[in-house]
Amino acid sequence: MKKITLVLSVLILIISSCSSDDNGSNSSNGSSFVSKILVDSKSFTPIENTDDDNNIVTSYDAGINNGEANSRTFHLFKLTSNLATSESIQISVIYPVSQTNINGTYSLKTSDIDVNRMIQGSYTLGFNSYLFDDGSLTVVDLGNNKFKLTFNNVSAIDRFDMITQKTITGYCEGEFIDEE
């Protein structure tokens, strides 16, 4: 009886240590990318970068707009085998070269757009694309291609019917692959 109890105890310990803790991270290899993004209250977790695909990427362009601004673009992909259920978020942040880094909160309201300080973005679900049109995005550069993006009640409108919209809230934080 003691042997059975010991074996059961060991099995329970092994099973409980192997269970997954859903903390919003898409990391299976120890990376620290975490997504707490919600699209219409549904979790959006981009798929981790693999050897073949980069699904969490960023790119940087210095000196655009006649050398007056810098641009950083972020792409988050949640691709599935069925294109109709694949999702992505694309964001381009333009900020003045006089600003020492990208850190800041950027408005998505059309009335707040300035050619050298603005943000553009979209959310795509399958074949439908929704353009960001309200709310704001807070960007924090954590160094070494690590960023925190916080979606402050971002609304995105279907670009074809201009009525259907999505609401994006929450944040993601971690390393983005530098796409050159």
C-alpha positions, -999 to 999 in steps of 0.1 A, spaced: 0 0 0 29 24 8 44 17 -27 11 26 -44 7 58 -23 43 68 -32 38 61 -69 6 80 -70 22 109 -51 51 110 -76 26 108 -106 5 137 -92 37 158 -86 49 151 -122 14 159 -137 10 191 -117 45 203 -126 38 198 -163 5 216 -164 4 248 -183 -1 281 -165 -19 305 -188 -2 338 -181 -7 352 -216 28 344 -227 33 327 -260 68 316 -249 78 280 -251 115 285 -252 120 309 -223 115 342 -242 97 369 -223 71 380 -248 38 385 -231 5 395 -247 -25 407 -227 -41 423 -258 -79 420 -261 -98 425 -293 -135 429 -284 -127 412 -251 -111 382 -268 -75 374 -262 -50 382 -290 -17 364 -285 7 366 -315 24 333 -323 60 330 -312 88 336 -337 101 303 -352 131 295 -373 110 299 -405 87 327 -396 90 360 -377 56 368 -362 66 395 -337 87 420 -357 97 456 -358 116 478 -383 131 513 -380 136 541 -405 156 572 -395 153 606 -411 120 603 -430 99 634 -440 130 653 -453 150 642 -422 125 656 -397 111 623 -383 118 587 -375 95 558 -380 91 525 -361 68 498 -374 55 469 -353 39 437 -367 21 411 -345 9 380 -363 -15 352 -351 -15 331 -382 -35 299 -384 -38 272 -410 -72 287 -420 -66 322 -434 -101 332 -424 -92 330 -387 -57 345 -389 -52 378 -371 -26 406 -372 -19 440 -358 3 465 -377 14 498 -362 36 526 -376 47 553 -352 62 585 -366 80 608 -342 103 639 -345 141 633 -348 143 659 -319 126 633 -297 154 612 -282 134 580 -283 100 566 -293 86 566 -257 53 584 -254 15 582 -259 3 587 -294 -32 597 -303 -51 579 -330 -76 607 -335 -75 623 -370 -76 658 -355 -44 651 -336 -24 639 -367 9 658 -373 31 648 -402 61 644 -379 42 629 -349 15 604 -356 5 568 -355 -12 546 -381 -23 511 -376 -48 483 -384 -62 451 -371 -69 423 -396 -91 393 -391 -91 369 -420 -100 390 -450 -114 420 -430 -92 449 -422 -100 475 -395 -82 508 -395 -73 525 -361 -93 556 -358 -96 565 -320 -79 560 -287 -42 560 -282 -11 538 -280 16 541 -254 50 529 -265 79 523 -241 114 513 -255 128 488 -230 161 485 -250 175 457 -271 145 455 -294 122 450 -264 91 472 -263 59 476 -243 28 486 -264 -3 496 -244 -36 499 -263 -57 526 -246 -92 519 -258 -82 518 -295 -111 516 -319 -107 503 -354 -132 507 -381 -139 483 -411 -123 501 -440 -151 491 -464 -183 497 -444 -170 523 -419 -196 511 -393 -183 478 -381 -156 483 -355 -133 465 -331 -120 477 -297 -85 469 -288 -72 471 -252 -44 458 -230 -7 455 -237 21 434 -251 57 434 -239 89 417 -250 114 413 -277 105 421 -313 127 406 -341 144 433 -361 132 431 -397 156 447 -420 
